[in-house]
Amino acid sequence: MERLVSIKDLINAKVYDSEQAVLEDALRHLLRARPDLRLRVAIYRYQHDEISLAKAAHLAGVSWQQMRDILLEQGVPVRLGPDSLAEAEAEVATLRKHLA
């Protein structure tokens, strides 16, 4: 199957400034169109990158309570409570952004 548009076409047509910009926009649209992928990434990052429950919920596009329930359903141990004041403040900021 012939490719209709390439990354280079988008850059040469001055639609995007760089390959990185094309990839970031494509990824953003993919994750917007596929909430199941956002959820899988949120679970992975929660398990491996030590992001907070609030950040995982924000990434997945669900509430804190929904994310907690999803993690429990998936057999992922839920870490409750921040380890530091900075982490607590970051969680509050993420929750405020999500609720706005």
Backbone hydrogen bonds, N-H to C=O, Kabsch-Sander energy under -0.5 kcal/mol:
donor,donor_aa,acceptor,acceptor_aa,energy
10,L,6,S,-1.7
11,I,7,I,-2.0
12,N,8,K,-3.2
13,A,9,D,-2.1
14,K,11,I,-1.6
15,V,10,L,-2.4
16,Y,10,L,-1.3
22,V,18,S,-1.7
23,L,19,E,-2.6
24,E,20,Q,-2.6
25,D,21,A,-2.1
26,A,22,V,-2.6
27,L,23,L,-2.7
28,R,24,E,-2.4
29,H,25,D,-2.4
30,L,26,A,-2.5
31,L,27,L,-2.7
32,R,28,R,-1.7
33,A,29,H,-2.2
34,R,30,L,-1.7
37,L,34,R,-1.4
38,R,34,R,-1.3
39,L,35,P,-2.2
40,R,36,D,-2.0
41,V,37,L,-2.5
42,A,38,R,-2.5
43,I,39,L,-2.4
44,Y,40,R,-2.3
45,R,41,V,-3.0
46,Y,42,A,-2.3
47,Q,43,I,-2.3
48,H,44,Y,-2.7
49,D,45,R,-2.3
50,E,45,R,-0.5
51,I,45,R,-1.1
56,A,52,S,-2.4
57,A,53,L,-2.5
58,H,54,A,-2.3
59,L,55,K,-2.6
60,A,56,A,-2.4
61,G,57,A,-1.4
62,V,57,A,-2.3
67,M,63,S,-2.6
68,R,64,W,-2.3
69,D,65,Q,-2.3
70,I,66,Q,-2.7
71,L,67,M,-2.7
72,L,68,R,-2.4
73,E,69,D,-2.6
74,Q,70,I,-1.9
75,G,72,L,-1.3
76,V,71,L,-3.0
79,R,77,P,-0.5
80,L,78,V,-0.7
88,A,84,S,-2.0
89,E,85,L,-2.7
90,A,86,A,-2.1
91,E,87,E,-2.2
92,V,88,A,-2.3
93,A,89,E,-2.3
94,T,90,A,-2.3
95,L,91,E,-2.6
96,R,92,V,-2.5
97,K,93,A,-2.2
98,H,94,T,-2.3
99,L,95,L,-2.4
100,A,96,R,-1.2
